[in-house]
Amino acid sequence: MNIKQYSTTFLLMGSIASSAHIRASGEIYHTKYNTEAIKQSMIAEFALAYHDTATALHNYTVLAIRSDSTTVKQRALNVAIEQNDLKAALDIATHWVVQEPEDIPAKFYLAHIALKTHEYELAAETLDSILTIDPNADLEKILEGIAPESEKDRHNLLKTLRASKEKENPSVLILIAGLEAQNNEIELALKTVNKALRKRPKTTGFILMKANLLMALGDEQATIDWFENSSKKHKYNLDIHLAEVRYLIKINQPEIALDKLKKIIKTWPDAEEALFIAGLTAIDLKKYDQAEQYLVELRYSAQYQNDAYFYLAVNAERKQHFETAKAYYRLVDGNLYTVSRRNLISIYDQQQKLNDALRFLTQERVNYPQHASFLYQAQAEILKKMNNKKAALRLLTEAVKNLPDDPEILYSGVLLLDPFQDRDQLDKALKKLLQLEPNSPTYLNAYAYTLALQNRRLDEARNYVEHALEYAPEQASILDTLGYISFLQNDFETSSKALAKAYEISHSVNIGVRYAKSLYMQGALPEFSHVLQQLQQNHPNDPQLEPLNSLLLPQHLKKS
C-alpha cells in the first residue's frame, strides 16, 4: 500500500486517460474540465519546484476531491505526506472513501493516515469496514512505517484495536501482536500470534512473524523446531523454506542450510534467491565447484546478474583461476562496479601487470563514463604505486579539466601535492574543495593540517579544524590536527587534551609522540612519563621515541 510517486507527465497523462470513457454528449464540458485539471496539475508541480507548498497542496487537494482519477488522488496524497501535511492527507483520503465507499485501497490509505495522525477511532472504524468487505485483507501493511514511537501512543492504538468489533479477526490480531512486540512484550505478542495462527494456520506472514518473535526471545532451539515443523507442513511454501535457510546461516549452521537449499532447488529449480544463497554458502564452505554450478544459473537474471558475476569472480579467485576471475569481474556493473574493479586491479598487481591495468582502466573510462571519477582515481593510485607521482598528477590535472566540480578528484590531487614545493597549487585546490563542500570535515581537516605543516595562518587553520570537529567530534585525525595546531600556538593545555582523546581512540604512535611532547611542554612530567612508558611497551623499537627518552635524562641524573 505504499503511495507511489509519479512524474508530472505521467500524472497528466493519467488525468487525461481517466476521462477517455466520456460520452460525446458531455465532450465539450469534460474537455474544458480536463484542460483545467491539467493546468492545475502543472501549477501544482511548478509550485512544488519553487517550494510553494501551500499552492501545491491546495491545487492537489481540490483536484483529488473533484477528480475520479486514482492517479491524481495518489499523487495528491503523496505530496501531502512528503510535505508532512497530515491534515491535508487525511482530508484527501476521507474524500476518496466518501466518493468510493467500496474501494479497499482507498480505505487502506485512510486507515494508514488515521493511525499516523492518531485518529484512532476513525482508524478502528475504517479497519472494521475493510474487514467487512474483505475478511482476508492483510492489515499488517497499514502499520508499516507509522508505528507509534511513544509508549503512550502505542497504548492508545492497542486499546482502540482491542476494542474493535473485529478484535478477534486474525489480521487485527497480527496488528496487535506487532504493537505488543514494539512494546517489548514478546511473550504476550507470541500468544496473540498463536491465536491468529489457530484461525489462519497457512498464512505465511503469520508463520514468519512467530519465527521472528521466537528469535527475539533468543530461543534458538524453539525457532529451529518451528521452522522445521512449518517447512514440513507447508512443503510447497518457498518463502518459509528460504526463511528457515537464512536463519540457519545466521546461527552459523551453513552445512545444514546448504543441504536444505539443495532440496529447495530440486523442487524450485528456477528459484533465484535460493540459487544465490546456495552459491554464497558454498563459497563460504569452500565448495567452489558447487558454488559455480549455482551462480552460473543466474548469469541472465534481471535481479541477480551483477551479483552472480561478482561472486563467480570471487569463486574463481579463491580457486586461483585468475584469468577467469578477471573475465567475470569485467562483466560486473551496478552497485558492485567499483569493488569489482578494485579486486581486478589487485589481481593485476599480484601478476605484476600494472601497466595492463592502466590500459584496461583507460578503456573503461570510454565504456563507463559514469564511473570516470573513480577510474581516474584508481589510475592515479596505480601510478603512485609505480613511483610515478608526476604522471599521477598529470592524470589528475586532466581529470579536473574534464570533471571540474568533482571534489574526490581534487582531493586525490591534494594528497599527491607537496605542502612546501606546491604551496600555491595546494592552496588553490583546497580553497576550491571548501567552495564545493564547505562543511566536509575531511576537506576542512586537510586544509587545516596543510597550514599547520607550513606553520602559517594558524588562526585560520584552527578555525577550519574546530569547524571540522563540529561534524566529526570523535575522529582521531581531526583531533590530532587540533592538537598539532594548538601546540604550534603554544596552547599546550588544549593540545594535550585534544591529543589525549585522539590517542585514546587510535593508539597511533605518531599521535602518542605528539601527546607526550605536549604534556612535557605543559610541565605535566608524571603524565609525560606514564605516556612514554606506554609508548615504549607498545612500540619498543620505534625511533621516534629516542628524543622523548632524552627529555627524561636530566631527571635520571638528578636521582642518581
Secondary structure as GFF3:
##gff-version 3
##sequence-region A 1 560
A	DSSP	alpha_helix	8	17	.	.	.	ID=ss1
A	DSSP	three_ten_helix	24	26	.	.	.	ID=ss2
A	DSSP	alpha_helix	27	49	.	.	.	ID=ss3
A	DSSP	alpha_helix	53	66	.	.	.	ID=ss4
A	DSSP	alpha_helix	70	82	.	.	.	ID=ss5
A	DSSP	alpha_helix	86	99	.	.	.	ID=ss6
A	DSSP	alpha_helix	104	116	.	.	.	ID=ss7
A	DSSP	alpha_helix	120	133	.	.	.	ID=ss8
A	DSSP	three_ten_helix	139	143	.	.	.	ID=ss9
A	DSSP	alpha_helix	151	163	.	.	.	ID=ss10
A	DSSP	alpha_helix	170	182	.	.	.	ID=ss11
A	DSSP	alpha_helix	186	199	.	.	.	ID=ss12
A	DSSP	alpha_helix	204	216	.	.	.	ID=ss13
A	DSSP	alpha_helix	220	233	.	.	.	ID=ss14
A	DSSP	alpha_helix	238	250	.	.	.	ID=ss15
A	DSSP	alpha_helix	254	267	.	.	.	ID=ss16
A	DSSP	alpha_helix	272	284	.	.	.	ID=ss17
A	DSSP	alpha_helix	288	296	.	.	.	ID=ss18
A	DSSP	alpha_helix	305	318	.	.	.	ID=ss19
A	DSSP	alpha_helix	322	331	.	.	.	ID=ss20
A	DSSP	three_ten_helix	334	336	.	.	.	ID=ss21
A	DSSP	alpha_helix	337	350	.	.	.	ID=ss22
A	DSSP	alpha_helix	354	367	.	.	.	ID=ss23
A	DSSP	three_ten_helix	369	371	.	.	.	ID=ss24
A	DSSP	alpha_helix	372	385	.	.	.	ID=ss25
A	DSSP	alpha_helix	389	402	.	.	.	ID=ss26
A	DSSP	alpha_helix	407	416	.	.	.	ID=ss27
A	DSSP	alpha_helix	423	436	.	.	.	ID=ss28
A	DSSP	alpha_helix	441	454	.	.	.	ID=ss29
A	DSSP	alpha_helix	458	471	.	.	.	ID=ss30
A	DSSP	alpha_helix	476	488	.	.	.	ID=ss31
A	DSSP	alpha_helix	492	506	.	.	.	ID=ss32
A	DSSP	alpha_helix	509	522	.	.	.	ID=ss33
A	DSSP	alpha_helix	525	538	.	.	.	ID=ss34
A	DSSP	alpha_helix	545	559	.	.	.	ID=ss35
###
